[in-house]
Amino acid sequence: MSHESGAKDNAPVRQKSPWRATDALVAYLGLVIVPVAIAIWVYFLGRAGIISDSLGRLFIRDDPFASLMQYLLALVVELAIILGIMCWRKLKPTDLGLTSFRWHWVFIVIGLYILQITLVIVAFAIIEVISPSVNLDQKQEILSFGQAHWAVVASFVAAVAIAPVVEEIIFRGIIFKALQSSFPTWFAVIVSAAGFGWLHGQINVGIYTFLLGLLLTWLYMRSRSLYPGIILHVLNNAVAFWFILQLPS
């Protein structure tokens, strides 16, 4: 009897996961709904005369300064989502995957980037055969801040330096982990990658980023760190940014 009791005492205790599926829902809806809700609210404040009409239209106007303000609003919302969920669930950076990794993953990142390009070419070829009406050549708008030198630099920083870090934390560090806590891993992989692709709007970019999301999630699961995925995301966005700049206007 005492022997059995001792065996039970020495058995490893499985730690309860801090994640909930609702964290994924809150994170994604926050990304989609909150910036729009704030833009609508500010617009109606302007219409009601509480603030100036020009300020009220700030988050819906189509000009370089307004686009910059819209981007900063979205960035603030994204950071608030990350910090809010961390505080609510009492998480540490390591719970998000911000942990050390072995540097051989950098070489694997290069191989995965080549694999990603191959998958995109194959996927686009299949779609063109199955559904030729789908526009896969639509150009992605990357210079939303304008054509001025400062605007190009700001767009580069936003797309290549900021987006990979913030998006990896939200989609792989929060949404995937939260879904994985309540659903099979394959379901969490597909849904988080689909949400990642859907957020990018255009169908061609959405397909591209869905496939990228699958590879980024695999990379996160195998390396147990967000950093290799951030490196792959930076590489992808930097090459895409350069390539789109070379296309004729």
Sequence and secondary structure as in RCSB ss.txt:
>XXXX:A:sequence
MSHESGAKDNAPVRQKSPWRATDALVAYLGLVIVPVAIAIWVYFLGRAGIISDSLGRLFIRDDPFASLMQYLLAL
VVELAIILGIMCWRKLKPTDLGLTSFRWHWVFIVIGLYILQITLVIVAFAIIEVISPSVNLDQKQEILSFGQAHW
AVVASFVAAVAIAPVVEEIIFRGIIFKALQSSFPTWFAVIVSAAGFGWLHGQINVGIYTFLLGLLLTWLYMRSRS
LYPGIILHVLNNAVAFWFILQLPS
>XXXX:A:secstr
 HHHHHHHHHS      S  HHHHHHHHHHHHHHHHHHHHHHHHHHHTTSS HHHHTTTT  SHHHHHHHHHHHH
HHHHHHHHHHHHHHT  GGGGT     TTHHHHHHHHHHHHHHHHHHHHHHHHHH TTS         TT SSHH
HHHHHHIIIIIIHHHHHIIIIIIIIIHHHHTTS HHHHHHHHHHHHHHTT SHHHHHHHHHHHHHHHHHHHHHSS
SHHHHHHHHHHHHHHHHHHHHS  
